[in-house]
Amino acid sequence: MKNFVALVAMFLFVLSITTLSSNNPLKDKHKYIGVKKCGMCHKKAKDGEQLKVWKGSDHAKAYKSLTTAEADEIAKKAGFSTPAAETEQCLKCHVTGYNTDAKMKKKSFKMEDGVQCEKCHGPGSDYKSMKTMKSREKSVEKGLIVYENEAAIEKMCKGCHNEESPTYKPFVFKEKWAKVKHYIPNKK
């Protein structure tokens, strides 16, 4: 029993040291910052007006669409006992970072902003700085998710746009992508 207690004490000591260590990989988990923070640098014409594209998309209204009587009726017909805006099966696709520990979300992050930049590009706390964003390699190192081609983008989109949705309509990627693509000009 003494050995067991000593082993547990040693484990807790090592755990406390590694938790405080700057080399601890758990210390540097990327956090969600929200579309308003992303949009600060992604709104200019020379950068493709990505914020404007997002604001004009259904992604920007995705959470709000769950707060309607119609959405509640769809949820009820699908067999859910909670309103759509409280139903996990709805929120997982209509809200960025849904079901993520609150510690992983900065104060600037608001789930009410719907499907935000970070749904597709990953939590931005560590790649948001201009210095980091100037280097694709550094940005990716810091958590930015990039897609090498449209096939990869389509696969990611189908993570939500699929038959699991009670309002599913066939997903025609080229049509949908034309409405939301947001490349930086001359960097396609």
Salt bridges, closest charged atoms under 4 A:
ASP28 OD1 - LYS27 NZ 3.50
ASP47 OD1 - LYS46 NZ 3.75
ASP113 OD2 - LYS36 NZ 3.41
ASP126 OD2 - HIS30 ND1 2.68
GLU148 OE2 - ARG136 NH2 2.99
GLU150 OE1 - LYS174 NZ 3.88
GLU154 OE2 - LYS158 NZ 3.09
GLU164 OE1 - LYS92 NZ 2.80
